[in-house]
């Protein structure tokens, strides 16, 4: 269900496994309750969220004051976030910026539209994966629902195994992973990386050699040359 990556007096960093909800599902204990059983915390606070499909780094506060400070950092866009994804087709462009407003589409899905009143903004890089697939490193600057899933679909490379945006794709999971997180807390800089190719519980495709080689090129995502923001 999760791995603890780092423990701080005021926060915990975990790797959430795929298909685990951050909220309580029917007849199941919540993720936070299960973590508390391990850490001994009476209460943990969600600072941000990941989709049930998405694995990777999740930051949890251990007290109310830390929750307030860290949540404000996310709200003020003072947190660096990086995601890995495996796309199912060759994209329209190999790197760049995806920006546009998002609106509700069918059922639980969203779509990107050609309007910029309150846009979702995502920078991305990509490298070749297995035949017919592409590995993406995405840097979202906003925190919209399904932002990266919608962004990659908009450039013609919906995520492998995504049940909403790529329902014809069959895989052992939806291949989106919260890869790295950087933020400042109490005048200290923190950076965390969770490489899915080093953990066997996160999906078979991360173990492919082409994917491992690509991730190795992105070991320090904050040091990469990113496409310019408009």
N, C-alpha and C positions, 0 to 999 in steps of 0.2 A: 504493500500500500504506500509506503514512503521510506526514505532513508534520511537520517539526520546528517547534514553536511557541516553545520557550524552551530555552536552554542555560545551565546553572548548573554551576560546578565539581563539585558533588556530585550533581546530578540533571538529567534531561532531561524535558521535557514534549512529548509528541507528540499529533497527531490521527491516531488509527487509522481507516483506511477500513473501510467495511462489508464483510462476507464475508471478513475477514482474521482468522485465528486467532492468539491470543497464544502458542499452543504450536505445535510443529512438526507440520505435516500430512504425510501420506505423500508421499514424494519431493519435498518442498519444504524449503527452508531456513527457519529460524525467523524470526519477526519481529525478535527481538532481534539475531540475526546480521545481518540486513539493515540494521538501524539502526547497528550497530557498524561496518559497512563505510563508512557516511557520517560517523560521528562520530570514528572511530579508537579507540574504547574497546575494550580487550581483553575486558572482561566488563561486561555490564549486568544489573541485577537487577529483576525484576518486584516492584513494591511492592503492586499490587492487580491486578485482572483485569477485562476486559470480555468479554462474550459475543462469539462470532464475528459474530453479526448486528449487534451494537452498534458504532456509530462513536463517535469523539470523544476526549476528553482521557484520556490514559494517562500515568501518572507512572512513570518509570524511574530507579532509583538507579545511580550510577556507581562506587560502592565499597561495601564490606561495612558500614562504620559508618553510612553514610547510609541504606542499605537497612534496617538494624536500627531506626534512629530513625524513619524514615518509616513503616515497617510497623507499628511500635508506635503511632504516631499514628492510623493506620487502626483498629487493634485497640481503641484506647481511645476511638474515636468522636470524635476531635478534628479530623476533616477534614470540611469542608462539601462536599457533593456535590449537583449539580443535573443533572437529565436532561430532555431534551425528547423527547416522543413524540407521534405522531399516532394517535389512536384511530379505530376504524372506525364507531362508532355514538355516539349521544347517551348520555352516562353517567347513572347513577342520581342522581348529585349532581355539581355543577359545581366544588366545591372541598371540602377537608376532610382527614380523616385516615383512612387505611386501615391497620388493625392486626389481626393474628391470626397464629396459628401456621401454618406451612407443612408439608405432608407430601407424600410421593411420590404421584403419581397414575399415569397410564398412561405406559409407556415412559419417555421423557426429560422428562416434564412434572411439574409440581408443582401443588398447589392450596392455597388459603387455607381454613382451617377456623376454626370459632367456638370457639377456645381461646386462652388467653394465657399459656402457661407460658414460652415463649421466642419472643415474637412478632416478626414482620417489621413494621416501622413505617415508613410512608411518608406524608408530607404532600404535597398536590398542589393546584395551581391549574389552571384551564383557560379557554380562550377558543374561540370558534367558528372552525372551519376552513372548508374547502370543504363544499358541501352533503352532509350525512350523516356528516361527520367532525368531530373535536374535537382541538384542540392542547392538550397537557398540559405543565406544568412540574412535575416531581416532585423532592421533596427526601427521599431515603431516610435514615433514621437508623440503619439496620442494613444489613448486607451479605449478605443471603441470596441463594442461587442463584436467578436468574430473578425476583427480588423485584418489580421494577416491571412486568414482563410479566404476572405473576400478579395483582398488585394491580389493574391496569387491567382485566384480564379480569373480576375479581371485581365491578367496578362497571358491567359491561356494555359496555365499550368496549375490546375487545382491540386490540392494536396492528396497524395496517395492515401487511400483508406478513409478519407473524410466522408462520413455517412450523409452529410447534408449537401456539401458542395461538389462531391464527386461520388455519387451513389453507385455508379457502375464499377468503381474500383474496389477490388477485393484484396485485403491485406489483413495482417494480424492486429493492426491498430491504425489510427489516423496519425500520420507522421508529422506532428508539430511538437517541438520541444523547447521549453524556456531554458536557453543555453547559458546565459550570463547575466549578471546583475551588478550594477555599480551605484553606490550612493554614499552620501556623507552623513554621519551621525555623530553628534557631539564633537564636531571639529576633527573627526577622524574619517579617512576615506576607506571604504570597504568595497572589495571586488570579489565576486564569486563566479566560478565556472563549473558547470556540470556537463561533462562529455558523455553523451548517451552511448557512444561506442565502447565505453569502458564498463558499462553496466548491462548485464545480460537480461535483465527483466524489462527492458524498455523497447524491445522489438527487434526482429531479425534483420531488418534492412540496415540498421545502424552498424551491423557487423560486416557489411560488404566492404571489400577492400577499397573500392573507389570512393565510398562514403567516408571511410576512416581517413584516407589520404586528404580528402577535401577538408574535413574537420581539422586536421593537423595544420593546414594552412591558415586556419582561422582561430588558432589557439589563444590569441590575444586580440579579441575583436575591437577593443577601444583604440588599438594602434593602427588599424587598417585605414586606408584612404577611402572615404565614403563619398558617394555622389553628393553634389551640392544641394542644399535646400533652397527652394525658390523663395 
